[in-house]
Amino acid sequence: MRVLISGAGIAGPALAYWLRRHGAEATVVERAPAPRPGGQALDVRGVALDVVDRMGLLGDVRKARTRMRGSSMLAADGTELFRSTEFAPSSGRLDSDDVEILRDDLAELVGRAADGVEYRYGDAIAGLEQDADGVDVRFASGATGRFDLVAGADGLHSKVRRTIFPAAAPHHLGAYVAVYTAPNVLGLDEWQVWLRGEEIGAGAGIYTARDNAELRVNVGFMSDVLPYDRHDLDAQRTLVRERCSGLGWEIPRLLAAMDAAPDFYFDAMAQVRLDAWSSGRITLLGDAGYCPSPLSGQGTSLALVGAYVLAEELARSGVGGLAVYETRMRPFVELNQALATENPGGPAAPESIDRAKVAITL
Ligand SMILES: Cc1cc2nc3c(=O)[nH]c(=O)nc-3n(C[C@H](O)[C@H](O)[C@H](O)COP(=O)(O)OP(=O)(O)OC[C@H]3O[C@@H](n4cnc5c(N)ncnc54)[C@H](O)[C@@H]3O)c2cc1C
């Protein structure tokens, strides 16, 4: 089976890995010219850790995990309201078995695991036409190809999704978030600092990365859907500055570092809720198919598990396996999406995450 995967985030390379393990051919086309850096520290937990283990990556993933010693909540004038050496808002209890890892570190490990996968960076699908036996693909570069299956792993704003389900728009959850790297001008030592500006509807979480050399700055604000150009990063930085400067403390200084950040990322907190994930020989996985939003803390785990289940069902039954992929994954997806809507004020509470751990059998 020849499979074309759109998107080299987490879901795409994970699917490519599992397809290769099952003896299929995998090509990944990624719009960006190279693997995209950046992103928050993400949690890999529950059954997703089993998937990582089966990929032979558990040791490397644990080695690359963040090593926070604790966290502080600050007031706008910098006064420490409370601190904890047991808990960090990004990941819950610091002694838990879950692994918190920077998004780009995980993406690199997953991408490296897959042998014999063709990666086409700096290209994208420009046209798809399917018939009973395959899918004809036209690439933006002008190249063409025919595949047995096309998988959209191209994230929250998936173009593959728009092609097969043009009416499906993400459900906005009332907030936006920006994440970027800054030098560790605060001198933090494996520590997280959080601020909540309830009166301006904004918040920030800052933590160390790369042996304290860097900070990952997360700033967000509540808002209905905003009309902005997703390719105009300057306009997005201006929005963030306008909405978050009032948080006080060192935030204006950290916002000034946004312009030089090599990995500025800005997006809506949103979910993708679809009645079906496939149309004929074209299917979706990860955020493209069932983004649970950063509020769930489960987007990466869903992507890893989805890739595993999809590849397994394709290996068992070919394209006919798409229906089983969906039947197996849907309850797990719905439970994880509910974590976000049940926790609108912040990442999902650890006690609700336990429910997710038992929601699917590999
Ligand atoms: C740079 C970056 C930073 C992120 N930071 C965070 C974060 O801080 N917090 C959080 O909760 N989640 C973040 N995410 C999303 C997070 O990675 C996903 O929720 C989760 O890991 C599931 O991964 P995914 O592979 O489905 O989607 P993603 O990781 O979003 O990967 C999708 C990939 O598809 C590519 N792509 C998009 N459109 C096309 C196209 N038309 N053709 C080809 N390729 C395309 C993108 O460039 C990207 O590499 C980030 C994603 C990216 C790309």
The ligand as an SDF file (V2000), in Angstrom:
LIG
                    3D

 53 58  0  0  0  0  0  0  0  0999 V2000
    4.9470   24.8430   15.3660 C   0  0  0  0  0  0  0  0  0  0  0  0
    3.8470   24.2600   16.2010 C   0  0  0  0  0  0  0  0  0  0  0  0
    3.7390   24.6210   17.5440 C   0  0  0  0  0  0  0  0  0  0  0  0
    2.7170   24.0700   18.3200 C   0  0  0  0  0  0  0  0  0  0  0  0
    2.6250   24.4370   19.6140 N   0  0  0  0  0  0  0  0  0  0  0  0
    1.6540   23.9280   20.3860 C   0  0  0  0  0  0  0  0  0  0  0  0
    1.5280   24.3220   21.7220 C   0  0  0  0  0  0  0  0  0  0  0  0
    2.2770   25.1440   22.1980 O   0  0  0  0  0  0  0  0  0  0  0  0
    0.5330   23.7810   22.4740 N   0  0  0  0  0  0  0  0  0  0  0  0
   -0.3320   22.8410   21.9640 C   0  0  0  0  0  0  0  0  0  0  0  0
   -1.1940   22.3610   22.6930 O   0  0  0  0  0  0  0  0  0  0  0  0
   -0.2160   22.4460   20.6980 N   0  0  0  0  0  0  0  0  0  0  0  0
    0.7250   22.9810   19.8900 C   0  0  0  0  0  0  0  0  0  0  0  0
    0.8030   22.5990   18.5730 N   0  0  0  0  0  0  0  0  0  0  0  0
   -0.1520   21.5890   18.0910 C   0  0  0  0  0  0  0  0  0  0  0  0
    0.2710   20.2000   18.5450 C   0  0  0  0  0  0  0  0  0  0  0  0
    1.4930   19.8710   17.9450 O   0  0  0  0  0  0  0  0  0  0  0  0
   -0.8260   19.2250   18.1770 C   0  0  0  0  0  0  0  0  0  0  0  0
   -1.9890   19.5370   18.9270 O   0  0  0  0  0  0  0  0  0  0  0  0
   -0.5680   17.7700   18.4860 C   0  0  0  0  0  0  0  0  0  0  0  0
    0.7510   17.4550   18.7410 O   0  0  0  0  0  0  0  0  0  0  0  0
   -1.0900   16.9030   17.3370 C   0  0  0  0  0  0  0  0  0  0  0  0
   -0.1830   17.0020   16.2560 O   0  0  0  0  0  0  0  0  0  0  0  0
   -0.5610   16.9790   14.7310 P   0  0  0  0  0  0  0  0  0  0  0  0
    0.5840   16.3260   14.0660 O   0  0  0  0  0  0  0  0  0  0  0  0
   -1.9270   16.4690   14.5280 O   0  0  0  0  0  0  0  0  0  0  0  0
   -0.6300   18.5250   14.3210 O   0  0  0  0  0  0  0  0  0  0  0  0
    0.5520   19.6010   14.2250 P   0  0  0  0  0  0  0  0  0  0  0  0
    1.6010   19.3290   15.2240 O   0  0  0  0  0  0  0  0  0  0  0  0
   -0.1120   20.9230   14.2340 O   0  0  0  0  0  0  0  0  0  0  0  0
    1.2240   19.3350   12.7940 O   0  0  0  0  0  0  0  0  0  0  0  0
    0.6120   19.6540   11.5700 C   0  0  0  0  0  0  0  0  0  0  0  0
    1.6900   19.8220   10.5150 C   0  0  0  0  0  0  0  0  0  0  0  0
    1.0670   19.9840    9.2520 O   0  0  0  0  0  0  0  0  0  0  0  0
    1.7170   21.0150    8.5500 C   0  0  0  0  0  0  0  0  0  0  0  0
    0.7850   21.5680    7.5620 N   0  0  0  0  0  0  0  0  0  0  0  0
   -0.2370   22.4210    7.7660 C   0  0  0  0  0  0  0  0  0  0  0  0
   -0.8850   22.6560    6.6230 N   0  0  0  0  0  0  0  0  0  0  0  0
   -0.2610   21.9330    5.6690 C   0  0  0  0  0  0  0  0  0  0  0  0
   -0.4890   21.7540    4.2900 C   0  0  0  0  0  0  0  0  0  0  0  0
   -1.4900   22.3690    3.6510 N   0  0  0  0  0  0  0  0  0  0  0  0
    0.3410   20.9230    3.6020 N   0  0  0  0  0  0  0  0  0  0  0  0
    1.3680   20.2750    4.2320 C   0  0  0  0  0  0  0  0  0  0  0  0
    1.6270   20.4260    5.5530 N   0  0  0  0  0  0  0  0  0  0  0  0
    0.8070   21.2280    6.2550 C   0  0  0  0  0  0  0  0  0  0  0  0
    2.1380   21.9890    9.6130 C   0  0  0  0  0  0  0  0  0  0  0  0
    3.1870   22.8400    9.1700 O   0  0  0  0  0  0  0  0  0  0  0  0
    2.5730   21.0460   10.7240 C   0  0  0  0  0  0  0  0  0  0  0  0
    3.9200   20.7000   10.6040 O   0  0  0  0  0  0  0  0  0  0  0  0
    1.7820   23.1450   17.7480 C   0  0  0  0  0  0  0  0  0  0  0  0
    1.9010   22.8040   16.4100 C   0  0  0  0  0  0  0  0  0  0  0  0
    2.9100   23.3480   15.6210 C   0  0  0  0  0  0  0  0  0  0  0  0
    2.9930   22.9480   14.1670 C   0  0  0  0  0  0  0  0  0  0  0  0
  1  2  1  0
  2  3  1  0
  2 52  2  0
  3  4  2  0
  4  5  1  0
  4 50  1  0
  5  6  2  0
  6  7  1  0
  6 13  1  0
  7  8  2  0
  7  9  1  0
  9 10  1  0
 10 11  2  0
 10 12  1  0
 12 13  2  0
 13 14  1  0
 14 15  1  0
 14 50  1  0
 15 16  1  0
 16 17  1  0
 16 18  1  0
 18 19  1  0
 18 20  1  0
 20 21  1  0
 20 22  1  0
 22 23  1  0
 23 24  1  0
 24 25  2  0
 24 26  1  0
 24 27  1  0
 27 28  1  0
 28 29  2  0
 28 30  1  0
 28 31  1  0
 31 32  1  0
 32 33  1  0
 33 34  1  0
 33 48  1  0
 34 35  1  0
 35 36  1  0
 35 46  1  0
 36 37  1  0
 36 45  1  0
 37 38  2  0
 38 39  1  0
 39 40  1  0
 39 45  2  0
 40 41  1  0
 40 42  2  0
 42 43  1  0
 43 44  2  0
 44 45  1  0
 46 47  1  0
 46 48  1  0
 48 49  1  0
 50 51  2  0
 51 52  1  0
 52 53  1  0
M  END
$$$$
